[in-house]
Structures are given as structure tokens and as C-alpha cells.
Amino acid sequence: MRLDDVQKKKLFYIVAGGLLVILLVLAAVVASLNSGESPGSVGEPISGVSVPEGEILVEDMYDGETLIPKFDLPKNPYDMKKFIIRDGLTRYDDAKACMGVDVSEYQGNIDWAQVKNAGIDFAILRVGYRGMTQGLLNEDSTFQQNYDGATAAGLDVGVYFFSQAVTEAEARAEADFALNLLDQRELTYPVVFDWESPTPSERLSAEDLRAYGMSGEAVTKIGTAFCEKVKEAGYTPCVYFNKHQAYHFFDLDQWKDYDMWYAEYARIPSMYYSYRMWQYTSEGEVPGIDSGVDVNICFKPF
């Protein structure tokens, strides 16, 4: 059957219209894929969407579209493509980046020479902690030997204090306690404020945990009190937190003058804002340390 001119024109318009629809669908699919998180970035604010005042909407590589506080902080500058795995450890492929561990008495006796030979550059040592129930201040039983061993092996050293302070006065007392234990020892890396929300268990109820139910606003002020004491003593203060604390608990604007140590146990870090150190596992295997250990990357050495 032969087509007349009118029929040919109708057929042409039908085919052309169909091709146009296909092209529009393909363009929409490509745009959708490009808007997702790629390994080379940590997410951009999503424009054109109404969000509450003081917040921004970002595309998180693990959580998808997420509302986060709008802090006056620089955006994460790290290239996600530079995170590589070598010798069983995640590393950042940049000449300035350093590898480190953080340890406490839970790691037992450590052969620091082996740790150094394994390519570890620095160690953050627990200097002490406050008890979660009675609130007593305690020295970490391995702090002295770890400091001597790590420095003798040629590692750069910093310390952290595990806080359960419930007032600013208690935070200053914790800082004084840590400073007394340091006894003017030289540190290359910071003195870190590490406050973690206590979790009730079968052994310890919420009523037993003195810091249970603390607000982020209160703990942010507590951290500031600790860090200012550290600064007054001539050391570098630093604050430690995970992504939940960063987005839903602490007010990071109050800490923008301190170095930040970020914890996220993942293949690639996803926090929108910048930080100086990243703790990426608690189960790292490092020669010289018999148990699993926290492993860190410092992107800009101290």
C-alpha cells in the first residue's frame, strides 16, 4: 500500500515526536544520575528547594538528601578519589597526609618501634577519663609508657581526654587534670576534648549515667571551657565528634577556632564541613598492636 503526501507527513510527525520524547527521557535520566553523589565530591547544597532558616539541604553520599545546620565553616575540601587502600589501611594519596593511631589502656602493651616501621606517623594517647557513674577523674594506666615509647620511636604525639563533664567547671577541672599529667611534656599534636553520649545498658541504667540526657548546647559550652584551658596552657586544643553529633548535637560554629577530629567508620568520609583529622575505623590492624585499634588520617600535619 502506497502512502500519499498527507499520510507521509503524518507519519513523519509521529516518528519525530516519538524521537523527541525518547531524547527528553534520556536527558532526564542523565541529569538524575549526575545530581547524585559521585566518588569525587561530598555533596553540594540542593538549590531551588525550600528549607528551614539556618539549614541547608545537601546530597549525602550515604543518607541521600539531608537537612544539616548552616554553619560558618569551610566546606570539606578533600578529593574523594584520593582515598585509597594500601597494606590493609585506608590512606589519602597526598604528600602532606599522615597516618596515625589513637590508643588507650585497652590496647595493652604496644611495640612502638613496630608501629613506626609500619608507616604510622603519629599517635593520639588517652591521657585520662572521667567515670560515667561517680564522675571520678582517672589517669589512663598506659599513658606514661605510651608517651615514652611513642616519642622514643619517633612518632609525633598528641593526647585526648574522655570527658563526661556536666558543667563548665567540671570541664575546666578535666583540663587541669590532663595538664597536670602532661607535666609540660612536649606535644606535636593537640590535646583533644572527647565527649560521648552515654548509652544505657542492662548493667547501667539511664539513672546510673551522670551525663545521660545532656543537651548539645550545654556540652558545646563544656567543650569550649575545656579547650580554652588547654589554649591558656600553651597547647593546641581540638574537638572530637561523629556526624550525628556534628549535625544534630553540637554547635560547631562555637568551635570554629579549634581543630576538628571527625569520626566516621566508612570507606570514604561524607561530612559536608571540613575537619583536620579523620578516624575511619576502630578495628585497624597495625603491627606492634595486638588488638584492633583506631586508625586516623591527618590531612594537614601539626
Disulfide bonds with the S-S distance in Angstrom:
none
